[in-house]
């Protein structure tokens, strides 16, 4: 199916997608409300003009054609974070630390890892974003080897502000005991290739944690606006990774509200997020 669709709850956004670009551009010049909706739509239409596909065997969706890594990183670097902070503000803090909401979410995820009986002395925070998880690992838990990996200028600035180690790419990162990736793996250019890199940066016996939207069946896949997710993952996706790579699934849990909560178009009662813990076997 076409990746960009009209299934948003925001009618202005749907109109911005439906109208021809020249007409939408003209309306945006006279309507501030429409301009606010049209700006991200225009960028999305520039980058995401392909299709979304779903495999009913492994329950994994993806954007086609795959992005090249430089093009996708350009999208996030030049547009995504600035737009998200402008429209949501949830990741912005002037406290000299991540804001309370982001700290609470990161602490909950990290506590879940500890409850699985995992111990570690070094961490890669892959797709660090606002660096809240890196902050919690370093300051709350005393993990001195924490590498915040994210190509965005926001992550670079915040990690410097918080006294954290940062790199734009994982290529030169050292091998660690734990890979932590929260709501990042669904944004990558190639899920299998990135998993191969992440597993390679995990020591044998080390662990990989992921939290991602739980796209557990075709109904959920069809009824969501996925922008800008390039992959739509489920338990089946990680079972497939387990069968392909030297990792074993240690824990997996659906988390958060059910999809049907607040989304009448989705009748599925699966929970909206998925937490996964893998261990590298060799």
Secondary structure, 3 states (H helix, E strand, C coil): CECCCCCCCCHHHHHHHHCCHHHHHHHHHHCHHHHHHHHHHHHHHHHCCCEEEEECCCCEEEEECCCCHHHHHHHHHHHHHHHHHHHCCCCCCCCCCCCHHHHHHHHHHHHHHHHCCCCCCEEEEECCCCCHHHHHHHHHCCCCEEEEECCCHHHHHHHHHHCCEEECCCCCCCCEEEEEEECCHHHCCCHHHHHHHHHHCEEEEEEEEEEEECCCCHHHHHHCCCCCCCEECCHHHHHHHHHHCCEEEEEEEEEEEECCCCCCCCCCCCEEEEEEEEEECC
